[in-house]
Amino acid sequence: MEDGSLQSRAAYLRGVADTLRGIASGLQYDFRRADQLRSLADGFERFAARLEHEAVTRHGKTWPPD
């Protein structure tokens, strides 16, 4: 995380989600575990979207600032 901004936190969470999806795609025989990891990744994506929405709500439509 570069700084404590909401956008930075959202980007970090999206990176975690990508990592989890990568791990899930490598699980060839444990389908249940892969589904759990994909569900967890979806949760990280939803949290990132919520943080981005909060950033826009707090700072107006011009977020990020120019």
N, C-alpha and C positions, 0 to 999 in steps of 0.2 A: 504494500500500500504506500503510495507516494506521499500523500498527505491525508488529513482526516476528513476531506470533503466527501459529501454524499456520492458524487460521481466517481471518485476514486474507490470508495468502498464498494459501489455497484460493480465497477470493473473487476475488482478483486473477486467478488462473489461469482461473477460470470466465468472467471478463470478457474475457480474451484469446480464449477459445474462442468466445464469442458474437461477437466482432469478426471472427474468422476465418470463422465461418459466414455472417456478413453479407457479407463480401467474396465468398465462394463463391457465394452466391445472386445476386450481381450479375454473375457471369461467364456470359454467355448462350451463347457458342459454344465456349468452351474447357472442355469437360466433364472432361477429364483433370485439368486444373489445379484445377477446382472439387472433384473427388473427393480430390485431394491435400490441399487446404485443410481439407475436412471430416474427413479422417483425422487430420490434425494437431490439429484442434480436439478430436477424440475423445481423443487422447493427453493434451491439457491437462486434459480432464475427468477422465480416469483418475488423473492426478497429483493433481488437487485432491481427489478422493475418497480417495486414499491419505493425503494430509496430514490430512484430517478424521478418518480412521480412527486415525491416529497421535495426534491430539489427544485423542480419546476414550480411547485405550489409555493414554496418559500420565497423563491427568488424571481418569480415572474416568468413570462414567456421567453425572455432573452437569456435563459441559462444555457450554456455557460456564458459568463460575461465576455464581452469583446475585448 
